Amino acid sequence: MKKFYIALLGGTVVLIGVAMLVLPGPGTLVIAGGLAILATEFIWARRALRKAKGAVAKVRRKSGGLSFFMRRRRQSPPPIQ
């Protein structure tokens, strides 16, 4: 019975995320959250979540987004005392 409720909740969250892809809202984050819920019980969802995390990491490495934040942190002014 637990597997059914997790499937229902996770599937609903994924569907809401898919709807948010065309409606205003953070669709990809909600889809990832739904996959995380489903991954607690289903191996296929665990694999899909792992692949999505890998794709995000690959895009982040190629875009240099992390280095932008690191440079920004080093260039921030000292705190006022």
Secondary structure, DSSP 8 states (H G I E B T S, - for coil): -HHHHHHHHHHHHHHHHHHHHHSSS-HHHHHHHHHHHHHTT-HHHHHHHHHHHHHHHHHHHHHTHHHHHHHHHHTS-----
